[in-house]
Amino acid sequence: MAVSQTNLAWATLLDLAPPQRGRSSLHDRLARALRTAIRDGRLPAGAAVPPSRALAEELGCSRWVVTEAYGQLVTEGYLAARVGSATRVSWSPQAPPPAPGTRRAPTPPPIRYDLAPGLPDLRAFPRRRWADAVRAVTGSAVHYDLGLPDPGGHPQLRATLAQYLRRSRGADVQPGSVSVCAGVVDGLVRTCRALRAEAITDIAVEDPGWGRLRDAAVSAGLRVHPVPVDHEGLRADDLARTPARAVVVAAAHQFPTGTVLSARRRAQLVRWARAVDGFVVEDDYDAEFRYDRHPVAVMQGMDPRRVFLLGSVSKTLSPALGLGWLVVPAPMDRALRAANSLAAAPPVLDQLALATFVDRGWFDAHLRAARRRFRARRDLLVRTLAAEIPQTRAEGTAAGLHILLHLPDGTDTGKTVRTAAAAGLRLADLDDYRARRTPQRALVLGYGNIGDTEIPPAVALLRQALPSPR
């Protein structure tokens, strides 16, 4: 039973109007209104109704009217009154029985282990430090910070992000070129709207790649052209075969293949953008996590007039924060603002909290701890897979929060995913990220949000979901 400590009846619309024919007492009408609200689900089971004296004052009637109505509903079983405690709703509608001859849909088993990609370690979110940052900015924010937010973001966070990106990612950026947004997808939608306004109608994306980026470009009115990815990253030569004048690329760590865009391909992309008078949109989604060497600097520093840079804290802190950034090439700044005149910036206090979190060094400390944790977890997953399922092969740069696991030839990957789900293990099929299906059999395994002790039993379930080796 849902238990609420809030007197929900205060905010529940109660119709006390008398019927059109006949007369009824006020306590009868109040009982009927409360009964209707309960049966309609507006007052759920466990919700507290106001004290009789308080509700009588609110309704402008005697307390006797309210106590009589409550007493009637207690008798009918709609309310439960206990000495020393609030009077609460005790009735809830029951689900109707299934029609004869029908079968209930089977309830899917709960997911015990999650090896799907997409999330960081949510259990390691720095709650105390983040709460300290929120508390600090709530107490120190000046009154005009509490007004309507600047569409481009609060100046303090823009300055902090510019300094952070210069220091840690090698970006060529000033505070004025940073726009604060809700995340990478939001930033890409804004970018695509600006491109569309500048008569760029076609954009290339990596294949395989994150489907939400393709969807974001389509939603902004662009035609999407998938371009294959190989061991050096996006095949830049193939761009010439498309009408695209913009391309989205995860240069530091491609999703889902895990490749790093080679220096040769980076130079090719910049030359291509200049030749077609176009732009590169760099998705820097998890570049902070590189375990075998220092992270690769962003492409944006190679030509800040031709490269947009997208980033967020979704992989470093939590996607629930809804905080990201977009570094805009100077020639596109006006077009981006004009094309997104109604786009809303994230809440100002959240922006100031992130600025404080970074400025006080807490973000860097969190990243150092996260890198150690994810490196050890990745190594554990790769070792366990090699020992328990030697017929598979792990692939991908030692970076980010996922690996690619190649399955034996002839494996039905979709069936493997479904069998694992039935046993309580969530997996992701590489084909789910492709624009075109291929005969390649592989899983995309995420290790960000699974505990170290959960990896061995998760791999055991994966082994059971695969066909027995011949």
N, C-alpha and C positions, 0 to 999 in steps of 0.2 A: 504494500500500500504506500502510495506516495504521501509523505508527510511534509507539510509546509508550515513554517513558522510565521508566515505572513497571513494577516487577516484579509484573504482574497475578496471577501464580500464587500469590503470598502470600495473596491474598484470594479465590482460586478454590477452591470446594469440590471436593476430590479424594476419590473413593470408593476406598479401598484394601482394602476387605473382600474376603476370598478367596471364590471361587465355592463354591456349596453342595456340589458334587461334585468330588472330586479336590483336588489341592494345587498351588499355584503359588508361585514365589519372589516375594519382596517387590519386586525390581526389575521383574519382569514385571507385577505389579499396579500399580506406580507408572507404568510406561510405558503400560499400558492406561488408567489414570485420566487421564493427561495427554492421550493420544490422543483419548479421549472428549470431554474439555473443549475440545480444539481443533476437533473435528468438529462439536460442538454450537454453536460460535461463542462460548463463554464465554472462550476465549483467542483473540482475533482475530489475523489476520496482522500481524506486526510487533511483537507484544507480547513483552516480555522475560521470560524465566523466571528464577527466583532463581539465584544462584551455587550450585554443587553443595554446597559446604561449609555454606552458610546453610540450604539446604533440608534437608540431612541433619540438622542440629541441630534444625530445626523439627519434623521427623518422628520424631526419636529413633532414627535408623538410621545405618549407616555411610555415609561419603561414596561408597564403591564402589557402593552400591545406586543412588544418584542418577546417578553418571556412567555406569553401565551402562544405566539407563533413558534418559538423554539420548542416549547413543550409538546405542541402538536406534532412537529417533525421528529422529535425524539420518540414519541409513541409510534409513529409510522415507520421508524427505522432509518430515516434519512440523516438524522444527527445523533451523535453520542455525546452525552454530558458526563464529565467526571469532576468530582470535588477537587478543587485546587488546580484544575487544568482547564484549558480552553475547550469550548464546545466545538466539535469537529464533524465534518461530513463523514458519514459511515457507509454511504450507499454508493455503488458504482454500477454502471450498466454492464450486463453480461453479454459476451459475444454470442450471436445467434448460432444455434446448432447447424451443422451442414445439412444441405438438402439431401433427401434420400437418394442413394445411388451415387453420390459424389464422394470424391476422396480428397482429404486434406493434402495440400502440397507438403512434401517432406521438409522438415526443418534442417537447413544445412548445419553440419557440425561446427562447433566453435573453432576458430583458428588458434592453435596453440603456439605455433612458431611461424614467424613472418620473415621469409627470405626474399620478398619482393623489394625492388629498389624504390627510392624516393624520399626516405625519411632519414634524418640524423638520429642520434641517440637522445630520444626525448626524456629519458630518465636522468640524463646528465645535464638537462637545462639548468643554467645557473640561477636558480630561483632567488636565493638570498641577494646576490649582487644585482639582479635585475630589479628586485623589489626596492633595494637601496637606491638605485638610479631613479625609479619612478617616484619614490618618496622625496628624493632630493629636488627633482625638477618641479614636483607639485608644490613644494614649499618655496622655491626660488623663482618660479616663472612670474614675470611681470604681467600686469593686467591685460596689456594688449596682445600678449601671447595666447590668451584665451579667446580671442575673436576668431573670425573666419581665417582659415589657414591660407598661406600663399600657395597658389596652384603649383609652383615649382618646388615647394618644400621650404622648411624653416631655414633661414640663413645660417644658423649655428650648425645644423646637421649637414648642410651642403658644404660648409667649410671643413668640417670634420671628415666627411667622406672624401673630399678632394685630397686632403692631406694623407688620409689612409691609403687611397688608391695610388698616389704618387710613391708613397713609401713602400708599400707591400706588393703592388702589382706593376710598378714601372709605368704607370699611365701618365700621359701628358694632359693634365686636367687642371682647371681652375674652378673655384666655387660656382662661378656664373654658368658654367657648362653642365653642372649637375642638376638633374631633376629627381626629386624623391617620388617614388611610386609605390604601388602595393606589392611588387614582385616582378619576376622576369616576364611572366605572361602579360601583365599590365603594361610593363615597359615596351614589350614588342608590339602590342596593340597600338600604343601611342606612336611608336616609330612607324608602323605600317600606315597609319592614317596620314602622317606627315609625308611619307613617300608617295602615297596616292595623291595628295594635294599637289605634289611636284611632278605629276604626270608619270610617275613610275608605277606601272600596273602589274609587273611580274617580279616574283621573288623566288630564289632557289633555296632549298633546304636540304639538310643532310638526310640520306636514306641508307640505313635506318636512322631514326631520330625520334625525339620526343613529340608525340602526336599533338599535344596541346599547343606547341609552337606552330604547327601547320594550321591548326584550327584558328589560332589567333590571327594569322595572316589572312586567312579566308574571311574571317569575320570583319576585317578592316577593308575588304573589297579587293584584295590582291589575288592574282592567279599564282598558284604554287607549283613549282617544278622540282621534283625530287632529283638529287644528284648523288650517285653512289659514293660510298666511303670505302677506302682500302687501308692498308697498313700505315700509310702516311697521312691519313685523314681524308677530308673531302677532296675528290678528284677535280682539281681546278680546271684541267683541260676540258672537262665536260661542260663547263659553264658556257663555253662558246656555242654549244649546240642548243642553247635555250635562249628565249628572248628576255631573260631576266636582267635587270640592272641593279639588283640587290641580292644579297645572299646572307643567310643566317648560319653561323658556324660556331661550334664549341671548340675553340682552338686549343685550350689548355688540357682538356680531357673530354673527348667526345662521348656522348651518350647515345646508344648503349655499348658501343664496341670497346670503349676505353682507350682508343688511340690518341696520340698527341699529334697535332698538325705539324708537319715537318717545316723546317726553316725554308726549304725550297717552295713548298706550297704556300706558306705565308706570303712570301715575296710575290708569287704568282697572283694571289688574290688581290693584293694591293695594286699591282700593275693592271689587273683586269678592271678593278673599280675605276681607276683613272682613265683607262681606255674607253669604257662605256659611259663615262660620266655618272657612275653609280656609287653604291655604298656597300660596305661590309657591316653586318650587325653581329657583334661578338657576344656570345652567351657565355659569361664567365661564372657559371652556376656553382661549381664546387672546387675552384682552382686553389683554394687555400690548403687543400689536402693532397700533398705530394710526399711520398714516403721514402723514395730512393734517392732523391736529390731536392734541390731548392725548386719551388714552383717556377714554371715558365712565365715570363713577363707577358703582358697582354699585347695583342696586335695593335690596339688603339694607339700605342706609343709610336708605332711605325708611321702612321699617317692620321693624326687626329682630325683632319678635315674630311676624311673618307670613311672613318670607322666609328660606328656607334658602339657603346659598351654597356652591357646589361649585367646587373648583379643583384644579389639579395642576401638576407640572412636566413633564408629558408633551410639551407643545408648546414649552416654553421651554428645557428641558434634554434629556430623553430619556424615552420611555415605559419604557425598560429599568430605570429607577430604582424604578418602582412606588411613588411618593410623591405623596400628595394630601392635601386637607383638606376638611373639612365644618364650616361654621359653623351652629350649631343654634339656632333660636329658643328663648328661655328656657322657654316653656310646654311644649316638646317634648323637653327635655333628658332627663328621667327616662324618658320613653317610648322614646327612641332607645336609651338604654343598656340598658333591660330587653329590648327587642326584638332586640338584637344582642349578647347576653351571651357568645356564642361567637365573635364576630368578632375576628380577630387584627389587631393593629397591625403595621405594617412593622417590620423589624429596627431595634433601638434604635441601633446604631452608624450606620446609614444616616440615621436621623432626626437624630442629633447632627451628622452630617456636613453635612446640609442646613442646620441651624441655624447652623453655623459658616460655611458658604458664604455665607449671607445676611448674617450679622452682620458679617463682614469686608468687606462691600461688593462681593464678587466677583459676586454675582448681579446687582446693578444694572449693573455694568460689562459683564457678559455680555449683558444685555438691550439696553444701548445699542448695542453692536456688532452684535447680531442685528437690531435695528430698521434700522440703516443698510444692512445686507446685504440684508434681505428687501425693503426699500423699493426699492432699486436693481434687485433681481431681478424684483420685480413689474412695475416700469416696463419692464424689458427684455422680459419676456414679452408684455405688452400691446402694446408697439410692434412686436414681431416678428409677432404675430398679425395686427395691422392691416395690416402691409406684405405679408405672405405669404398671408394668407387673408382678404381684405377682405370677403368675403361673410358672415363671422361677426361676432358682436358680443360684446365682453367686458362684464361687468356685476359690480357688487359694490362695497361700500365699500372704500376704500384701507386695508385692515386685514387682519390674520390671515395665513394661509398658503395661501389658495386664491382663485380667481375662478370665476365662472360664465361659460361660453362658449356663447352661443346659436348654433345651427346653422341653415343655410337651411331653409326650409319643405320638407317632403317628405323630409328626410334620415332614413335609417334609422339611428338612433343606436346601437342594439345592434350592427348590422353594422359600423358605423364602429369601435366599440370592439374587435370581434373582428378586423377587418382590421388595425388598428393593432397589436394584440397579436401577430399573426402576423409582423409586421415588427419586433417588439422594442420596442414602445412601449406602456406601460401607461396606460390612461385610465379614467375613471369616468363612468358614465351617471347623469344627474340622476334618472332614474326609479328607480334602485336605492335612492334615499333616500326615495321616496314611499310612503305607505301606500296611495294610490290612483294608478293610472297616469293620465297626462294626455297630450294630443297635443303638449305642449310639447317641443321638441327642444333639449337642452342637455347640455353636459359640465361636470363639476366638475373643474377643473384645479388641482392642487396644485403649488406651486413651492418648498416648504420644503426638500425633500431632493434637489433637482436642481442641478447646478453651472451657473454662468452660461454657460460655454462649451458646455454640453449643450443649452441652450434652442434655438438656431437649428436644429440637426439634428433635435431632437425635433419642432419645429413643422413642419419639412419632411416628416417621416413622417406627421404629422397631416394635412397638406395632401394627401398621396398617398392617405390612407385615406378622404378625403371624395370624394363623387361630383363629377365635373367640372362647373363652373358652366355653365349653359346660356347 
